[in-house]
Amino acid sequence: MGRVMMQIKALNFLVFSTFAILLPYLPLLLSERGFSIAQVGLLLMVGPFFAIFLQPIVGYISDKWHAIKRILLLLWGLTGMSAVGLFYISSKLFSVVFVVSLFMFFLSAIPLVDTLTVKMAENFKSTYSTIRLWGSIGFCVVAVFLGAYFERIGGLDALIKIYFPIWLAAILILFNLNEVDGQESSRFHWKDLVQLIGNKKIFIFLIFLLFLAVPHRMNDALFSIYFKEIGANDSMISWAWAIIGLSEIIGFYMSAKLLKRFHPLKLIIAASLFYIIRWVCYVYTTESYIILALQLFQAITYSLFWASAVNYMVLVVPKAFRTTSQSLLAMIFLGVSGILGGSIGGAVQQNYGGNYMYVFAAWSVLIALIGFFALRKQVDSGSISSKSEVKEKYAG
């Protein structure tokens, strides 16, 4: 047990630490190569667009053939190859090809990591949040390192020197990962996938999740450019993302405790409210040091929301569909919302300014909040799993 848990925690640490390289610096790298803000937003949208089609296929194959580890190895290998191409070949054409393939394979790998995490937590009586927080620790460590040494290591041109060892270490972990027993014996069929998507609890939840996720992914894609426009230097950008990582560690730890006491939808409603407060604060704040402080909201927005969303999907779908359900969740949060966030955010920021981007964000999350409140009424009426079922089925 000890070795397996160390492996899955290390895998989370390594995979999510690469976010600290990709999220803050890819927009700056593309901008430096001559792409406009709108073009950067568009480019960061195309990869998630293709991931939309790849993620459910990956989830289906994983559920049908119980091949999570092998498919994850393939996707992670292709992600690394795309990253090497992106960082080493600077022409605009190849930048487009490699950034699209990088995000397509990377975003398709994330739900498989989450599925492995859920599976390990269930078998070893742990919680998703307490394992997933190691991903945030990895993100924080790399972001802090880059915040302190970004210029010394050579800036944007040296990012591959940080990325490649992390990628290689994750490959080694995957090769040696001991998957636990307990795969379901039921067979997965296409009609089951259609039934899963047609489930009212899932469909309504995913629709309103989209309204919350679009602003979040918009901020992921364009925050670094916006922050630089209002006067932040590259080091401050790194520290902003380091604070994000630190906040996520606290947030996932807190979520593990809260999910043992409250239904996931209650926590999703709370996270939505804090998202609105966060984006409104961004509208009226242009001081870079205040924005650094506002990054702490990540703990009670993204971390709380994502842990609760994963648990909600675990509650409402059969175990045999687990990988597919996590792929659907990732498809909306990372794929569809990435497309809309990148395109809408890029257009708004270029034509009206960054503060209007956050005005849009606040209104969009308000719609999500209203939707989650309406969905919550079904919980109160007993049509959705009760709090006692949360404790039985994977609290945390």
Secondary structure, 3 states (H helix, E strand, C coil): CHHHHHHHHHHHHHHHHCHHHHHHHHHHHHHHCCCCHHHHHHHHHHHHHHHHHHHHHHHHHHHHHCCHHHHHHHHHHHHHHHHHHHHHCCCHHHHHHHHHHHHHHHHHHHHHHHHHHHHHHHHCCCCHHHHHHHHHHHHHHHHHHHHHHCCCCCHHHHHHHHHHHHHHHHHHHHHHCCCCCCCCCCCCCHHHHHHHHCCHHHHHHHHHHHHHHHHHHHHHHHHHHHHHHCCCCHHHHHHHHHHHHHHHHHHHHHHHHHCCCCCHHHHHHHHHHHHHHHHHHHHCCCCHHHHHHHHHHHHCCHHHHHHHHHHHHHHHCCHHHHHHHHHHHHHHHHHHHHHHHHHHHHHHHHHHCHHHHHHHHHHHHHHHHHHHHHHHHHHHCCCCCCHHHHHHCCCC
